[in-house]
């Protein structure tokens, strides 16, 4: 059995650092969204979706840092890193506006 102190003494590997960085960037952008500047109406479903994204990405970052989960021990990190890159790109492209992010998936800009 591995002792808990042995797990915590190991440094984060580059993939875990990248996951924590991407999740932190997503959370910071969503928290810093300025609805007044975006000139959008309040819609509770988009606020709930933004809250859910903040909670999920924040929880992933905290759990990776605290070593509650080890994503690199499974093939999940190969799926999560591109997913977090994509979501980080879309959230920053839309300036943290979750409603615009959802609309961009429903009606892509190329149409």
C-alpha positions in Angstrom: 0.0 0.0 0.0 1.3 3.5 -0.9 1.4 5.9 1.9 -0.3 9.3 1.5 2.9 11.2 2.1 4.6 9.5 -0.8 1.9 10.6 -3.2 2.0 14.2 -2.0 5.8 14.4 -2.2 5.8 13.8 -5.9 5.7 16.9 -8.0 3.0 17.5 -10.6 4.0 16.3 -14.0 3.7 18.6 -17.1 0.3 17.2 -18.1 -1.2 17.8 -14.7 0.3 21.3 -14.6 -1.3 22.0 -18.0 -4.7 20.7 -16.9 -4.5 22.9 -13.7 -3.5 25.9 -15.8 -6.3 25.5 -18.4 -8.9 24.9 -15.7 -7.7 27.9 -13.8 -7.8 30.1 -16.9 -11.4 29.0 -17.7 -12.5 29.7 -14.1 -10.9 33.1 -14.0 -12.4 34.1 -17.4 -15.9 33.0 -16.4 -15.7 34.7 -13.0 -14.4 37.9 -14.6 -17.3 38.1 -17.1 -18.8 41.6 -17.1 -22.5 41.4 -18.1 -22.9 45.2 -18.2 -20.1 45.5 -20.9 -21.6 42.6 -22.9 -25.0 44.4 -23.0 -26.9 41.1 -22.7 -30.1 40.4 -20.9 -30.0 38.1 -17.8 -31.0 34.6 -18.5 -31.0 32.2 -15.6 -30.2 29.1 -17.7 -26.9 30.6 -18.9 -26.0 31.8 -15.4 -26.5 28.3 -14.2 -24.4 26.9 -17.0 -21.6 29.4 -16.2 -21.8 28.4 -12.5 -21.7 24.7 -13.4 -18.6 25.3 -15.6 -16.9 27.2 -12.9 -17.6 24.5 -10.3 -16.5 21.6 -12.5 -13.3 23.2 -13.8 -12.4 24.5 -10.3 -13.0 21.1 -8.8 -10.8 19.4 -11.4 -8.0 21.9 -10.7 -8.2 21.6 -7.0 -8.4 17.8 -7.0 -5.4 17.5 -9.3 -3.4 19.9 -7.1 -4.4 18.0 -4.0 -3.7 14.7 -5.6 -7.2 13.4 -5.0 -7.2 12.2 -8.6 -4.4 11.2 -10.9 -5.5 11.8 -14.4 -2.2 10.7 -16.0 -2.6 7.2 -14.6 -5.5 6.6 -16.9 -6.0 7.5 -20.6 -8.4 10.3 -19.6 -5.7 13.0 -19.8 -5.3 12.4 -23.5 -9.0 13.2 -23.8 -9.2 16.0 -21.3 -6.3 18.2 -22.5 -7.7 18.8 -26.0 -11.2 19.3 -24.4 -9.9 21.9 -22.0 -7.9 23.6 -24.8 -11.0 23.8 -26.9 -13.2 25.1 -24.1 -10.6 27.6 -23.0 -10.3 28.8 -26.6 -14.1 29.2 -27.0 -14.6 30.9 -23.6 -11.8 33.4 -24.3 -13.0 34.0 -27.9 -16.5 34.8 -26.5 -15.0 36.9 -23.6 -16.6 34.7 -21.0 -20.1 35.0 -22.4 -21.7 31.6 -22.0 -24.8 32.6 -24.0 -22.6 33.5 -27.0 -20.6 30.3 -26.5 -23.8 28.2 -26.7 -25.0 30.2 -29.7 -21.7 29.7 -31.5 -22.1 25.9 -31.2 -25.7 26.1 -32.4 -25.0 28.5 -35.3 -21.3 28.5 -36.3 -19.9 31.7 -37.6 -19.2 30.2 -41.0 -22.9 29.9 -41.9 
